[in-house]
Each structure stands twice: as structure tokens, then as C-alpha cells.
Amino acid sequence: MPESIINEKDLAVDRHDGNVFVITMRKAPENRINSAYAQKLIAAFNKIRSILGPNSEGAVITRGNDAKFWCTGLELDEADNNPYANSEGFFPLLATVVDFPFPTIALITGHTFGGACPFALSHDYRIMNSKRGYFSMPPIDLGLHFPGIGALPRLKLQSQVARKMLLEAHKWTGKEALKDGIVDAIAEPEEMFEAALALARKWAPKAKMGVYSALRNELYGDAGKAFREISYIHGRMVDSPAKAKI
């Protein structure tokens, strides 16, 4: 039986097999991220890191709470009242996951839109629902930009796929995302969780020698650097509000 580490209305963390942790997002509506929720997710990652300690085996799965949505991006209206919302929340969240010292898996249970796409790409592996959900990043249609927005697509995807994502706002089904290399696997809705657990068990031992994050940064460190440079900045604007809302 899994051990409950955090059990709150909008977020849960459970421990499986001793060293596999599952973060379940269950924030209404549609697991959209605001600054406070980003900080809650960061705290969950930090809690797991503290429990596991250095030079140990471990892995983290981030999943949605149903088969319809994984996450539909950011609460864009928050910037109307707090222009530093993303600097306080979303950008530090991306930096945290990119630098996390254990393998991470995004279990994409359903629709994944907007800022949820770089959040998913910040994880090491992605498993997507084979039956339901689209993966789409539409900043080109919203008039939205922040420094480093293209870092993860550029570093992790083929150039033509990154172009489709950032400049064309393409919508991928699970099968299309697998073909284009956005996700590592697709699974039936009732089999997704076990597939993610199997992947986590497989790669958790790779963190044991304590160099997982350092080696990841050899591959994707430019993205982490970009996110850190715009995190917790209040003396200047580091992103622009979207010109359109969805």
C-alpha cells in the first residue's frame, strides 16, 4: 500500500515501493497553475528530495487526477493583479524540475495546454494517454513570450517538431506526440499509472551515484539557466502579459 506523504484538497504525494513518489495534481479548474500552486508543487518536490536524501535511489511521477486533464497551463488572469506571478511561481517551478536530482516522469493523463507543455517537457520522461487529450502550446496565438520559452522544445525535440510547437501551435494527440518524440510512451487510460510506475522503478537506481542532475544539466542546462535568470525577479518585468486569453 502506498504511504501518504501529503494529502491536501488540491495536491497529494504518495510513496510507492520505498523510493517512488507520486505527485497528484487535483486543483480546480483543470489543474491550472498560479504562483501559489507553483510554490506548492515546488514544496512537494523539495519534500521528496529531503526524504530521499543525497546519493539514493528515487524517482517522481507527476500526474493529473483524472483522464480528462493533466494541466491546462497558467491562470493568465493572475498577471492582471500580480505582474510578477510567473517570476514568483511558474519559472521557479520549471527550474526546480529541470535541476531535480532524481528521474522525473510526467504522466500526462489528459489535455495539456499552454504552460503545461514546458512543465511536462521539464520532466525526464513523458507518458501520455493513448485515448484522450491534446498536447498544445499556443503562445503564438496568445501573443505571449518569456525569455527561455523555447529552450526545452529546442533542446529536447527535433527542430521541425519544436517549430510546430512554438510557431504553429500544433495540437498533438497521444499517438502523434509519440511519433514526433514529444512523449516516450502512450498507454491505455487504465494502464497509464502502472506504466509510469514501471518506468520509475526502472530508472530510480540511476540517481544512486548522486550525479543525475549534474549529467542532466550537461544536456539541458541552458533551459535551467534561462528559467533561473527570470525567477524571483521584481526589479524589472521578465515576461509580457498575453494579448489574448483562453
N, C-alpha and C positions, 0 to 999 in steps of 0.2 A: 504494500500500500504506500502511495506517495505521502511524504511528510509536508504538511502545510507550513510554509515559512512566513508568508504574508497573505492575508485574506481580507481584502477590503472591497467595497462596493464596486470600484472601478478598476481594480487590479489584483491579481493573485500571483503568488510564487509558490510552486510546489517542487519538492525534491524527490527525484526518482533514482533508484539504483545507487544512492550514495553520492554520486557526483554529477548527475544530470539535473539541471534546474529548468523549469518551465515557467516562463512569464506569460500570463494570460491577460491580454488587454480586454477590458469589458466596460469601457467608458462610452456612455451615450453622448451624442449620437455618433454611431459608426466609428468609434474609436478615434475620433479626430483629436489632434494633438494641439494643446495650448501650452503656454510656458509652464504652468503649474503641473500639468500632466507629464510634460517632458522631464521636469525635475523629479517627478515620482518614478518615472522609468529609470532615470539615472541612479536614483537611490536604490532601486531594485538591483541593478547591475552591480553597484558598489557593495550592497549587502551580500550578494552571491560571491563576489571576489573576496570579501572579508571572510566568509565562511570557508571557502576553499583554501585560502591561504596561498603562499608562494610555492612554486615548484610542485604542483599537484595536478592530478588528472581532473578534468571537468569540462563541461560544455553547457551552453544555454540555448534553449529554444524560445523564440518569441512568437506567440500565436494569437489569433483573434478568438473571440468567444463564440462564434457561430460560423456557419458555412456560407454566409452571405457577404460579410465584410471582414477584411483583415484590418485595414485602416484607410480612411478616405482623406488623408492629408491633414493640413493645418486648419485651425479655426482662423480664417483670414480676417474676420471681423475684429479679432483681438487687437490688431495693429491700429485700429481706429482710436483706441483708448491708451494703448501702450506701444509706442513705436519701437520699443526695444524688446518686444516679446520674443522674437526669434533669437536675438542675441543672448537672452536670458534662459532660453529653453531648447529650442529645436537644434541650433547649431552645436551647443554643448552635448546634446544627446548623440548626434552623429559622431562627434569627436570621441565620445565615450565608447561607442560600439566599435569604431574603427581601431581604437587602441586597446580594446579589452584583451586580457592575457589568456583567454580560453576560446576555443572554437564556438562560433555563434551560428545559429540556424534560424532563418525566418520561415515559419510555417504559414504560408500565405493561404489562409482559409477561404478568402473571397476577394471582393473588389479591393483594389489597391490603386489609389489615385493620388496625384499631386505629390506633396512632400512625403507621402508614404513610400514612394518609389526610391528616393535616396536612402530612406530609413531601411528599406528592405535590402538595397544594394550594399549598405554598410555592414551587413552580416556576411559571414564567410560563405554560407550555403543558403539556397532557397529551394523550398519545395512548395509547389502550387497545386491548388485544387484543379483536378482534370475536368471537372464538370461545370464549374461555375466561377465567375469572377473575371474581371479585366484588369490588366496592368497598364496604366497610362499616366504619363507625366506631362501636363498641358501648360507649362509656363508661357509658351509661345502664344497661346490663345488667351492667357490672362494678363499679359503684359508684366510678368513677374520675373525678377532676377535677383540673385545674390552672388557674390564672389565665391567661386568654387562649386556652383550648381552643376557644372558639367564634369567635375573631377571624377566622380565614381563611374558614370557612364563611359567616360573616356578611358579610364584605367581598367575597367572590368569587362567591357563589351567591345565587340568588333566595331570599327569606325562607322560602317553603314548602319548598324543597329543603334549606336549612340546618336547618330543623326536622326534616325526615325523617332527616337525617344525625345530628344531635346528640341529639334527644329520642326518636327511634323506632328507631334502629339499623337503618335500612333497608339491604338488600343490593341493590346495582345490578349488573346485567350491563353489558357494554360498550355495547350499544345503548341501554339505559335511561340510562346515565350521559351519553351523548351527547345524548339528548333533554332531560335535565334540566340540561345545561350544565356538568356536572362535568368532562367532558373535551372537548377541542376537535376530536378526530377519533378514529375507530376504524379499524383496519386488520386485514387477514388476518395470521395469525401470521408467515407467510413474507415479508410485505411491510412489517411494522411498522418494522423498522430503517431501511429506505430512506425510509419516510415521515417518520421522525424526522430523518434526515439532511437531507432536502429542506427541512423546516421550519427546521432550524438554519441551513442555508445562506441561507435567505430572510431571517431576522431578525438574523443575526450582524452585518451592517453597521450596524444601529441603535445599536450600542454605540460607534461610532467617535467620536462627539462628546463622550463622557465624561459624559453626564447620564442614562444609562439607570437607574441605581439611584436617583438623586435624583427622577426622574419617577415611578418605580415607588412610591417612598415617598409621593408625593402621593396615590396610590391606596390603598395597603395599609400605610402606615406605622404605623397603630395596632397591627397584628399584630406587626411587628418590635419596636416599643416594648414590647409585652407580653412577648415572648419574652426580650428583653434584660434586663428587670426581674427575671426569675426565673433568669437564667443565672449560674453561678458563685457561688451564694448558699449559705453554710454556717452562718450565724448563726441561721437560722430555717428551718422547713420551708415549702417553696413548693408542694408537692403532697402528696396523700394516697395511700397505697398502695391498690391495688384491693382491693375486698371480695370479689371472685371472680376466679378465674384461668381462663384458657382454654388 
